[in-house]
Amino acid sequence: MVQKYSEEDIVFLEECLKQEPRTYNSVQLAQKLESEAPKGAASLTPN
């Protein structure tokens, strides 16, 4: 299943990556988005 992220989700991840000194793979980014994104973000919709 392919999932799409909203613009708000991408902005959240970009800001996190600018502030954090580590790197993430795609699975880790998806988990981070799900667990740490502000309420209303991380709204995944099937493609």
CHARMM-style PDB file with segment names, atoms N, HN, CA, C and O in Angstrom:
ATOM      1  N   MET     1       0.841  -1.178   0.000  1.00  0.00      PROA
ATOM      2  CA  MET     1       0.000   0.000   0.000  1.00  0.00      PROA
ATOM      3  C   MET     1       0.889   1.245   0.000  1.00  0.00      PROA
ATOM      4  O   MET     1       1.780   1.377   0.839  1.00  0.00      PROA
ATOM      5  N   VAL     2       0.650   2.126  -0.916  1.00  0.00      PROA
ATOM      6  HN  VAL     2      -0.073   2.018  -1.598  1.00  0.00      PROA
ATOM      7  CA  VAL     2       1.393   3.370  -1.013  1.00  0.00      PROA
ATOM      8  C   VAL     2       0.644   4.423  -0.201  1.00  0.00      PROA
ATOM      9  O   VAL     2      -0.580   4.527  -0.285  1.00  0.00      PROA
ATOM     10  N   GLN     3       1.385   5.201   0.584  1.00  0.00      PROA
ATOM     11  HN  GLN     3       2.379   5.116   0.652  1.00  0.00      PROA
ATOM     12  CA  GLN     3       0.758   6.221   1.405  1.00  0.00      PROA
ATOM     13  C   GLN     3       1.282   7.588   0.992  1.00  0.00      PROA
ATOM     14  O   GLN     3       2.457   7.741   0.657  1.00  0.00      PROA
ATOM     15  N   LYS     4       0.405   8.569   1.022  1.00  0.00      PROA
ATOM     16  HN  LYS     4      -0.549   8.444   1.295  1.00  0.00      PROA
ATOM     17  CA  LYS     4       0.782   9.940   0.706  1.00  0.00      PROA
ATOM     18  C   LYS     4       0.802  10.743   1.993  1.00  0.00      PROA
ATOM     19  O   LYS     4      -0.012  10.528   2.891  1.00  0.00      PROA
ATOM     20  N   TYR     5       1.736  11.663   2.068  1.00  0.00      PROA
ATOM     21  HN  TYR     5       2.397  11.838   1.338  1.00  0.00      PROA
ATOM     22  CA  TYR     5       1.841  12.546   3.217  1.00  0.00      PROA
ATOM     23  C   TYR     5       1.423  13.946   2.798  1.00  0.00      PROA
ATOM     24  O   TYR     5       1.609  14.348   1.649  1.00  0.00      PROA
ATOM     25  N   SER     6       0.859  14.677   3.741  1.00  0.00      PROA
ATOM     26  HN  SER     6       0.708  14.351   4.674  1.00  0.00      PROA
ATOM     27  CA  SER     6       0.448  16.048   3.446  1.00  0.00      PROA
ATOM     28  C   SER     6       1.657  16.971   3.458  1.00  0.00      PROA
ATOM     29  O   SER     6       2.729  16.605   3.940  1.00  0.00      PROA
ATOM     30  N   GLU     7       1.475  18.150   2.930  1.00  0.00      PROA
ATOM     31  HN  GLU     7       0.604  18.448   2.538  1.00  0.00      PROA
ATOM     32  CA  GLU     7       2.535  19.169   2.938  1.00  0.00      PROA
ATOM     33  C   GLU     7       2.960  19.470   4.380  1.00  0.00      PROA
ATOM     34  O   GLU     7       4.144  19.665   4.655  1.00  0.00      PROA
ATOM     35  N   GLU     8       1.996  19.506   5.285  1.00  0.00      PROA
ATOM     36  HN  GLU     8       1.034  19.347   5.062  1.00  0.00      PROA
ATOM     37  CA  GLU     8       2.277  19.763   6.707  1.00  0.00      PROA
ATOM     38  C   GLU     8       3.182  18.675   7.287  1.00  0.00      PROA
ATOM     39  O   GLU     8       4.078  18.967   8.079  1.00  0.00      PROA
ATOM     40  N   ASP     9       2.951  17.436   6.894  1.00  0.00      PROA
ATOM     41  HN  ASP     9       2.223  17.199   6.251  1.00  0.00      PROA
ATOM     42  CA  ASP     9       3.790  16.324   7.359  1.00  0.00      PROA
ATOM     43  C   ASP     9       5.234  16.499   6.891  1.00  0.00      PROA
ATOM     44  O   ASP     9       6.171  16.304   7.666  1.00  0.00      PROA
ATOM     45  N   ILE    10       5.406  16.861   5.642  1.00  0.00      PROA
ATOM     46  HN  ILE    10       4.645  17.019   5.013  1.00  0.00      PROA
ATOM     47  CA  ILE    10       6.743  17.020   5.066  1.00  0.00      PROA
ATOM     48  C   ILE    10       7.477  18.184   5.744  1.00  0.00      PROA
ATOM     49  O   ILE    10       8.664  18.076   6.052  1.00  0.00      PROA
ATOM     50  N   VAL    11       6.777  19.279   5.971  1.00  0.00      PROA
ATOM     51  HN  VAL    11       5.813  19.366   5.720  1.00  0.00      PROA
ATOM     52  CA  VAL    11       7.384  20.433   6.639  1.00  0.00      PROA
ATOM     53  C   VAL    11       7.823  20.046   8.045  1.00  0.00      PROA
ATOM     54  O   VAL    11       8.914  20.417   8.477  1.00  0.00      PROA
ATOM     55  N   PHE    12       6.984  19.307   8.760  1.00  0.00      PROA
ATOM     56  HN  PHE    12       6.098  19.006   8.409  1.00  0.00      PROA
ATOM     57  CA  PHE    12       7.342  18.855  10.107  1.00  0.00      PROA
ATOM     58  C   PHE    12       8.632  18.038  10.069  1.00  0.00      PROA
ATOM     59  O   PHE    12       9.540  18.275  10.865  1.00  0.00      PROA
ATOM     60  N   LEU    13       8.714  17.092   9.160  1.00  0.00      PROA
ATOM     61  HN  LEU    13       7.976  16.900   8.513  1.00  0.00      PROA
ATOM     62  CA  LEU    13       9.912  16.255   9.072  1.00  0.00      PROA
ATOM     63  C   LEU    13      11.137  17.066   8.682  1.00  0.00      PROA
ATOM     64  O   LEU    13      12.221  16.847   9.222  1.00  0.00      PROA
ATOM     65  N   GLU    14      10.980  17.996   7.754  1.00  0.00      PROA
ATOM     66  HN  GLU    14      10.100  18.174   7.315  1.00  0.00      PROA
ATOM     67  CA  GLU    14      12.113  18.838   7.348  1.00  0.00      PROA
ATOM     68  C   GLU    14      12.652  19.636   8.522  1.00  0.00      PROA
ATOM     69  O   GLU    14      13.866  19.750   8.690  1.00  0.00      PROA
ATOM     70  N   GLU    15      11.760  20.189   9.338  1.00  0.00      PROA
ATOM     71  HN  GLU    15      10.773  20.096   9.201  1.00  0.00      PROA
ATOM     72  CA  GLU    15      12.193  20.967  10.502  1.00  0.00      PROA
ATOM     73  C   GLU    15      12.907  20.073  11.516  1.00  0.00      PROA
ATOM     74  O   GLU    15      13.911  20.480  12.101  1.00  0.00      PROA
ATOM     75  N   CYS    16      12.405  18.880  11.723  1.00  0.00      PROA
ATOM     76  HN  CYS    16      11.590  18.549  11.248  1.00  0.00      PROA
ATOM     77  CA  CYS    16      13.061  17.934  12.640  1.00  0.00      PROA
ATOM     78  C   CYS    16      14.465  17.600  12.147  1.00  0.00      PROA
ATOM     79  O   CYS    16      15.414  17.564  12.931  1.00  0.00      PROA
ATOM     80  N   LEU    17      14.590  17.358  10.861  1.00  0.00      PROA
ATOM     81  HN  LEU    17      13.819  17.387  10.224  1.00  0.00      PROA
ATOM     82  CA  LEU    17      15.883  16.970  10.300  1.00  0.00      PROA
ATOM     83  C   LEU    17      16.901  18.109  10.371  1.00  0.00      PROA
ATOM     84  O   LEU    17      18.100  17.861  10.501  1.00  0.00      PROA
ATOM     85  N   LYS    18      16.434  19.349  10.289  1.00  0.00      PROA
ATOM     86  HN  LYS    18      15.460  19.551  10.184  1.00  0.00      PROA
ATOM     87  CA  LYS    18      17.333  20.494  10.411  1.00  0.00      PROA
ATOM     88  C   LYS    18      17.888  20.613  11.829  1.00  0.00      PROA
ATOM     89  O   LYS    18      19.015  21.068  12.024  1.00  0.00      PROA
ATOM     90  N   GLN    19      17.089  20.200  12.823  1.00  0.00      PROA
ATOM     91  HN  GLN    19      16.173  19.830  12.665  1.00  0.00      PROA
ATOM     92  CA  GLN    19      17.451  20.391  14.218  1.00  0.00      PROA
ATOM     93  C   GLN    19      18.170  19.188  14.837  1.00  0.00      PROA
ATOM     94  O   GLN    19      18.873  19.341  15.835  1.00  0.00      PROA
ATOM     95  N   GLU    20      18.007  18.024  14.272  1.00  0.00      PROA
ATOM     96  HN  GLU    20      17.436  17.899  13.460  1.00  0.00      PROA
ATOM     97  CA  GLU    20      18.563  16.813  14.874  1.00  0.00      PROA
ATOM     98  C   GLU    20      19.821  16.366  14.135  1.00  0.00      PROA
ATOM     99  O   GLU    20      19.870  16.399  12.905  1.00  0.00      PROA
ATOM    100  N   PRO    21      20.838  15.948  14.891  1.00  0.00      PROA
ATOM    101  CA  PRO    21      22.124  15.596  14.288  1.00  0.00      PROA
ATOM    102  C   PRO    21      22.198  14.186  13.696  1.00  0.00      PROA
ATOM    103  O   PRO    21      23.246  13.807  13.173  1.00  0.00      PROA
ATOM    104  N   ARG    22      21.152  13.420  13.760  1.00  0.00      PROA
ATOM    105  HN  ARG    22      20.301  13.727  14.185  1.00  0.00      PROA
ATOM    106  CA  ARG    22      21.197  12.045  13.262  1.00  0.00      PROA
ATOM    107  C   ARG    22      20.514  11.905  11.914  1.00  0.00      PROA
ATOM    108  O   ARG    22      19.870  12.838  11.435  1.00  0.00      PROA
ATOM    109  N   THR    23      20.656  10.755  11.315  1.00  0.00      PROA
ATOM    110  HN  THR    23      21.179   9.997  11.704  1.00  0.00      PROA
ATOM    111  CA  THR    23      19.988  10.468  10.052  1.00  0.00      PROA
ATOM    112  C   THR    23      18.911   9.414  10.285  1.00  0.00      PROA
ATOM    113  O   THR    23      18.949   8.673  11.267  1.00  0.00      PROA
ATOM    114  N   TYR    24      17.958   9.362   9.373  1.00  0.00      PROA
ATOM    115  HN  TYR    24      17.927   9.964   8.575  1.00  0.00      PROA
ATOM    116  CA  TYR    24      16.834   8.445   9.463  1.00  0.00      PROA
ATOM    117  C   TYR    24      16.654   7.730   8.133  1.00  0.00      PROA
ATOM    118  O   TYR    24      16.962   8.281   7.076  1.00  0.00      PROA
ATOM    119  N   ASN    25      16.153   6.500   8.190  1.00  0.00      PROA
ATOM    120  HN  ASN    25      15.903   6.052   9.048  1.00  0.00      PROA
ATOM    121  CA  ASN    25      15.714   5.847   6.960  1.00  0.00      PROA
ATOM    122  C   ASN    25      14.210   6.097   6.821  1.00  0.00      PROA
ATOM    123  O   ASN    25      13.603   6.690   7.712  1.00  0.00      PROA
ATOM    124  N   SER    26      13.618   5.664   5.744  1.00  0.00      PROA
ATOM    125  HN  SER    26      14.111   5.182   5.020  1.00  0.00      PROA
ATOM    126  CA  SER    26      12.208   5.969   5.484  1.00  0.00      PROA
ATOM    127  C   SER    26      11.262   5.376   6.527  1.00  0.00      PROA
ATOM    128  O   SER    26      10.264   6.003   6.882  1.00  0.00      PROA
ATOM    129  N   VAL    27      11.561   4.189   7.015  1.00  0.00      PROA
ATOM    130  HN  VAL    27      12.372   3.680   6.726  1.00  0.00      PROA
ATOM    131  CA  VAL    27      10.728   3.565   8.039  1.00  0.00      PROA
ATOM    132  C   VAL    27      10.787   4.385   9.329  1.00  0.00      PROA
ATOM    133  O   VAL    27       9.763   4.624   9.970  1.00  0.00      PROA
ATOM    134  N   GLN    28      11.987   4.811   9.700  1.00  0.00      PROA
ATOM    135  HN  GLN    28      12.819   4.617   9.180  1.00  0.00      PROA
ATOM    136  CA  GLN    28      12.148   5.615  10.912  1.00  0.00      PROA
ATOM    137  C   GLN    28      11.435   6.960  10.784  1.00  0.00      PROA
ATOM    138  O   GLN    28      10.846   7.442  11.751  1.00  0.00      PROA
ATOM    139  N   LEU    29      11.484   7.563   9.603  1.00  0.00      PROA
ATOM    140  HN  LEU    29      11.963   7.171   8.817  1.00  0.00      PROA
ATOM    141  CA  LEU    29      10.784   8.829   9.400  1.00  0.00      PROA
ATOM    142  C   LEU    29       9.272   8.647   9.533  1.00  0.00      PROA
ATOM    143  O   LEU    29       8.595   9.481  10.134  1.00  0.00      PROA
ATOM    144  N   ALA    30       8.755   7.576   8.982  1.00  0.00      PROA
ATOM    145  HN  ALA    30       9.306   6.899   8.494  1.00  0.00      PROA
ATOM    146  CA  ALA    30       7.319   7.299   9.097  1.00  0.00      PROA
ATOM    147  C   ALA    30       6.929   7.105  10.559  1.00  0.00      PROA
ATOM    148  O   ALA    30       5.888   7.600  10.993  1.00  0.00      PROA
ATOM    149  N   GLN    31       7.750   6.394  11.316  1.00  0.00      PROA
ATOM    150  HN  GLN    31       8.595   5.992  10.963  1.00  0.00      PROA
ATOM    151  CA  GLN    31       7.478   6.182  12.738  1.00  0.00      PROA
ATOM    152  C   GLN    31       7.552   7.495  13.511  1.00  0.00      PROA
ATOM    153  O   GLN    31       6.720   7.758  14.378  1.00  0.00      PROA
ATOM    154  N   LYS    32       8.532   8.303  13.200  1.00  0.00      PROA
ATOM    155  HN  LYS    32       9.209   8.090  12.495  1.00  0.00      PROA
ATOM    156  CA  LYS    32       8.688   9.605  13.862  1.00  0.00      PROA
ATOM    157  C   LYS    32       7.475  10.478  13.572  1.00  0.00      PROA
ATOM    158  O   LYS    32       6.937  11.117  14.476  1.00  0.00      PROA
ATOM    159  N   LEU    33       7.054  10.506  12.345  1.00  0.00      PROA
ATOM    160  HN  LEU    33       7.491   9.987  11.611  1.00  0.00      PROA
ATOM    161  CA  LEU    33       5.897  11.299  11.960  1.00  0.00      PROA
ATOM    162  C   LEU    33       4.656  10.832  12.711  1.00  0.00      PROA
ATOM    163  O   LEU    33       3.881  11.646  13.212  1.00  0.00      PROA
ATOM    164  N   GLU    34       4.478   9.542  12.783  1.00  0.00      PROA
ATOM    165  HN  GLU    34       5.108   8.880  12.376  1.00  0.00      PROA
ATOM    166  CA  GLU    34       3.307   8.990  13.468  1.00  0.00      PROA
ATOM    167  C   GLU    34       3.318   9.296  14.965  1.00  0.00      PROA
ATOM    168  O   GLU    34       2.273   9.577  15.552  1.00  0.00      PROA
ATOM    169  N   SER    35       4.496   9.243  15.579  1.00  0.00      PROA
ATOM    170  HN  SER    35       5.345   9.015  15.102  1.00  0.00      PROA
ATOM    171  CA  SER    35       4.563   9.396  17.035  1.00  0.00      PROA
ATOM    172  C   SER    35       4.756  10.834  17.508  1.00  0.00      PROA
ATOM    173  O   SER    35       4.369  11.161  18.630  1.00  0.00      PROA
ATOM    174  N   GLU    36       5.347  11.706  16.681  1.00  0.00      PROA
ATOM    175  HN  GLU    36       5.662  11.440  15.770  1.00  0.00      PROA
ATOM    176  CA  GLU    36       5.714  13.033  17.167  1.00  0.00      PROA
ATOM    177  C   GLU    36       5.064  14.201  16.449  1.00  0.00      PROA
ATOM    178  O   GLU    36       5.173  15.337  16.911  1.00  0.00      PROA
ATOM    179  N   ALA    37       4.405  13.960  15.354  1.00  0.00      PROA
ATOM    180  HN  ALA    37       4.317  13.037  14.979  1.00  0.00      PROA
ATOM    181  CA  ALA    37       3.828  15.071  14.589  1.00  0.00      PROA
ATOM    182  C   ALA    37       2.712  15.729  15.384  1.00  0.00      PROA
ATOM    183  O   ALA    37       2.022  15.069  16.160  1.00  0.00      PROA
ATOM    184  N   PRO    38       2.538  17.029  15.189  1.00  0.00      PROA
ATOM    185  CA  PRO    38       1.449  17.737  15.867  1.00  0.00      PROA
ATOM    186  C   PRO    38       0.102  17.127  15.496  1.00  0.00      PROA
ATOM    187  O   PRO    38      -0.053  16.547  14.421  1.00  0.00      PROA
ATOM    188  N   LYS    39      -0.853  17.261  16.379  1.00  0.00      PROA
ATOM    189  HN  LYS    39      -0.727  17.732  17.252  1.00  0.00      PROA
ATOM    190  CA  LYS    39      -2.182  16.711  16.123  1.00  0.00      PROA
ATOM    191  C   LYS    39      -2.724  17.268  14.811  1.00  0.00      PROA
ATOM    192  O   LYS    39      -2.653  18.472  14.562  1.00  0.00      PROA
ATOM    193  N   GLY    40      -3.260  16.395  13.987  1.00  0.00      PROA
ATOM    194  HN  GLY    40      -3.318  15.418  14.190  1.00  0.00      PROA
ATOM    195  CA  GLY    40      -3.785  16.809  12.686  1.00  0.00      PROA
ATOM    196  C   GLY    40      -2.809  16.527  11.565  1.00  0.00      PROA
ATOM    197  O   GLY    40      -3.204  16.442  10.402  1.00  0.00      PROA
ATOM    198  N   ALA    41      -1.545  16.382  11.899  1.00  0.00      PROA
ATOM    199  HN  ALA    41      -1.225  16.452  12.844  1.00  0.00      PROA
ATOM    200  CA  ALA    41      -0.550  16.017  10.890  1.00  0.00      PROA
ATOM    201  C   ALA    41      -0.546  14.505  10.791  1.00  0.00      PROA
ATOM    202  O   ALA    41      -1.307  13.825  11.479  1.00  0.00      PROA
ATOM    203  N   ALA    42       0.300  13.994   9.947  1.00  0.00      PROA
ATOM    204  HN  ALA    42       0.918  14.547   9.388  1.00  0.00      PROA
ATOM    205  CA  ALA    42       0.446  12.552   9.754  1.00  0.00      PROA
ATOM    206  C   ALA    42      -0.854  11.911   9.324  1.00  0.00      PROA
ATOM    207  O   ALA    42      -1.152  10.777   9.700  1.00  0.00      PROA
ATOM    208  N   SER    43      -1.621  12.630   8.543  1.00  0.00      PROA
ATOM    209  HN  SER    43      -1.379  13.551   8.237  1.00  0.00      PROA
ATOM    210  CA  SER    43      -2.866  12.062   8.040  1.00  0.00      PROA
ATOM    211  C   SER    43      -2.562  11.304   6.760  1.00  0.00      PROA
ATOM    212  O   SER    43      -2.489  11.890   5.679  1.00  0.00      PROA
ATOM    213  N   LEU    44      -2.389  10.026   6.890  1.00  0.00      PROA
ATOM    214  HN  LEU    44      -2.449   9.551   7.768  1.00  0.00      PROA
ATOM    215  CA  LEU    44      -2.046   9.199   5.754  1.00  0.00      PROA
ATOM    216  C   LEU    44      -3.299   8.843   4.973  1.00  0.00      PROA
ATOM    217  O   LEU    44      -4.325   8.470   5.542  1.00  0.00      PROA
ATOM    218  N   THR    45      -3.192   8.965   3.661  1.00  0.00      PROA
ATOM    219  HN  THR    45      -2.358   9.267   3.198  1.00  0.00      PROA
ATOM    220  CA  THR    45      -4.310   8.579   2.819  1.00  0.00      PROA
ATOM    221  C   THR    45      -3.818   7.589   1.787  1.00  0.00      PROA
ATOM    222  O   THR    45      -2.769   7.802   1.178  1.00  0.00      PROA
ATOM    223  N   PRO    46      -4.557   6.503   1.576  1.00  0.00      PROA
ATOM    224  CA  PRO    46      -4.135   5.525   0.567  1.00  0.00      PROA
ATOM    225  C   PRO    46      -4.108   6.165  -0.799  1.00  0.00      PROA
ATOM    226  O   PRO    46      -4.911   7.047  -1.101  1.00  0.00      PROA
ATOM    227  N   ASN    47      -3.186   5.719  -1.618  1.00  0.00      PROA
ATOM    228  HN  ASN    47      -2.534   5.002  -1.373  1.00  0.00      PROA
ATOM    229  CA  ASN    47      -3.071   6.248  -2.967  1.00  0.00      PROA
ATOM    230  C   ASN    47      -3.958   5.483  -3.903  1.00  0.00      PROA
ATOM    231  OT1 ASN    47      -4.001   5.782  -5.096  1.00  0.00      PROA
TER     232      ASN     47
END
